[in-house]
Amino acid sequence: MIQVHLKIQRYNPEKDSKPYFKDYAVECEPTDRVLDALLAVKGTLDGSLTLRKSCAHGVCGSDGMRINGRNMLACKVLIKNVSQPIVVEPLKGFKIVKDLVVDMKQFFEKYVAVKPYLINQETSPEKERLQSQKQQERFEDTTKCILCACCTTACPSFWSDPNYVGPASIVQAHRFIFDSRDQGGEERLNLLNQREGVWRCRTIFNCVEACPREINITRAIGEIKRDLLFKKI
Amino acid sequence: MQNSETFQNGRPMPVNSSFELFAWLFMRLSGILLLLLAIGHLVIMHLINSIDTIDYQFVVNRWKTPFWRSYDGLMLFLALLHGLNGLRTILDDYLRPGAWRIFWLSIMYATGFILLFVGFLTLFTFQPK
């Protein structure tokens, strides 16, 4: 066991006028995850520390937060791999609900805006809609998204313009635009062919660095830009 | 803050315009063209000719042919619009929607188009003494 020092951003809108940092020290294994350290703080030092977590295995995407200045899932980062004190902050660009919990309403509104579901007017086949391996590979990368918002909240374009649809929603749109079974591609392309759509992306690559699922997000955005170029001109 | 006419589901209403797409494409194409034109300009002005020999007479000789007037005109047009669009992007990034953004964008467009007008006026009305 080693002693782990954490510097956690705290904020209770009912009591505090602005967020502040508080230091904590807990005993953990170096192979524990940052999430374990946070839960140790909550369980043994300060039960009022508020954070989201669900599966705790990098699948649900609910514990996205800023760890030592980079957006990560607390359940996917080992303590031995980050320098101490571990600075933990909520995702930037969203309103803080409390401590590390942010209001993701707008994030999910943007997600819904790109119609992240299969659009196909044809009569449903008896079994599944068949697809070749090559057709599936076309959008496989973007199926990995878990909507943790690490990419969107790492994006300076989003910080400067909260109306920007954001990389996560573009990834979701990409997943359906390039799906051979889907017929709503044009509809989604029109939604993204806006100043607040894909054209707000400045190819900064922060999203790619932040994505815990290692999705090549900037590439996906580039593919949509290219598709728009060839379809609209 | 957000009225129902301009917003839908918390998002700005989609606008049926491909302006941003054309602006994006223009930046790339003009960038490539400017690279070639500017290198050509550099070679002629600084490598083939010495700056000591570039004077009024040099410009008179150069602008005798419509080709060089068009060359310089194209470079002026592309460079100014490329720069203006870059500045528009920066202002969009750094200024939130509102009066200040409109103010600075207006100044930018006015200055840019005045420079473009003066440049073209000089280029195409120039008569050697």
Boltz contact constraints between the chains, C-beta under 6 A:
constraints:
  - contact:
      token1: [A, 106]
      token2: [B, 10]
      max_distance: 6.0
  - contact:
      token1: [A, 109]
      token2: [B, 9]
      max_distance: 6.0
  - contact:
      token1: [A, 109]
      token2: [B, 10]
      max_distance: 6.0
  - contact:
      token1: [A, 113]
      token2: [B, 9]
      max_distance: 6.0
  - contact:
      token1: [A, 113]
      token2: [B, 11]
      max_distance: 6.0
  - contact:
      token1: [A, 160]
      token2: [B, 93]
      max_distance: 6.0
  - contact:
      token1: [A, 163]
      token2: [B, 12]
      max_distance: 6.0
  - contact:
      token1: [A, 191]
      token2: [B, 14]
      max_distance: 6.0
  - contact:
      token1: [A, 194]
      token2: [B, 14]
      max_distance: 6.0
  - contact:
      token1: [A, 195]
      token2: [B, 20]
      max_distance: 6.0
  - contact:
      token1: [A, 196]
      token2: [B, 12]
      max_distance: 6.0
  - contact:
      token1: [A, 199]
      token2: [B, 20]
      max_distance: 6.0
  - contact:
      token1: [A, 199]
      token2: [B, 24]
      max_distance: 6.0
  - contact:
      token1: [A, 228]
      token2: [B, 21]
      max_distance: 6.0
  - contact:
      token1: [A, 232]
      token2: [B, 18]
      max_distance: 6.0
  - contact:
      token1: [A, 232]
      token2: [B, 21]
      max_distance: 6.0
